[in-house]
C-alpha cells in the first residue's frame, strides 16, 4: 500500500506501479526504473523479474570491475551470454495454436497467478482473450495489429461483484442524452459521428455590429437560427437515428432533432468517438455539409442508455464486426478496481504478444 504525493492510495503488487511512485536521485536506480517502464510497455508483464535479473547482473559485474577488467569487455561477455540464452530459449520453445482456448488460458493464467485477481483466474483469462481477439485487425502479409491501448478501453464502475465484469462487443460511454424526450433505446440505429458543434458558429476574428433598428436585431437572431437549421437539415436528410458529436449541441438544434425523433450525444471524448467509428463502421465528419451515405455507421445492433448506480451510461453494442471493445469492470471499491485493471492490462499484453 503506497501513499502518493497527492494523498491518494495505491494498492498493488505490480512492480512497475510501485516503482513509478518512487522518487529516486541515483542515476543507476533511475535507469532501473526506466527498464521496468520499457518492459511494461513492450511486454506488459515481468516488470519485477526484469529488475531482479538486472540487479543480479550488476552485482556479478562489480567483482570484475574490481579486478580492473574494462567495462567494454564485461559488456561483450554479457552479450555472448545473451546470445546463448536466446539460443536455449529457441530450442526449448513450443509452438502455440492461438485458436486453442485451453493453451491460451494456461499461458495467460501464468501471468496473473501471482496477482490479486488469481482467484478469478478463469474470468480474467476469458476477458483478456476476448478483448484481444475483438480488437485484432489483419493488416495484410499475415500480420495482425492489436492496439489494446487505443481500442480496448477499461471502464471501472464501483459496485456489484467482480464476477459481473464482462467484455462488451461495442462501446460504453459515461454519457446521457442531451434532451429528455429523445429515445433511450434504438435497435439497429443509423449513426452519424461529428467533430463539429451543432450551434451557431462565431467568426475567427472578433467583430462588432452596430444595430440601429429593431428589425436588424431580429434579423441577426434569424440568421443564427437559419444557420443551425441548415446544419440540422443537412443531417436529417440522411435519416439518422443517433448523432454523436465531440462538441456542443445548442438548444435549438436539440429542438429540431427531437422533432425528427433523432437522439443526440454531445461532448464525447475524441478517443471514444474513434472507437465508436471503428465498432460501427461510421466515419467521423468535420463539416456537416460533407456528410455522405457512406459515412453512416450501420453495424451497431443496439443503442441503449442504462442507469448503473447513480449515473447514466450509454451502450452501443451488438456490433457486427466490432474492432473495438469496452471491458466493464465491477468491484467493491475504486482501489481494488484500479488493481484489477492493472492485472488485466498485464493479461491482455501477454495475449497480444502471443
TAPEJO-V515283 format. One record per helix or strand of 3 or more residues. SS is the DSSP state (alpha for helix, beta for strand). FROM is the first residue (numbers start at 1). TO is the last residue. Records with the same first field share a line. If there is no record, write none. Layout:
SS: FROM-TO + FROM-TO
//
This chain:
alpha: 15-21 + 27-42 + 47-66 + 71-92 + 101-112 + 116-135 + 148-151 + 162-164 + 214-236 + 251-259 + 270-280 + 288-290 + 293-295 + 334-353
beta: 136-140 + 143-146 + 152-159 + 166-168 + 171-173 + 185-187 + 191-194 + 242-245 + 263-265 + 302-308 + 311-317 + 325-331
//
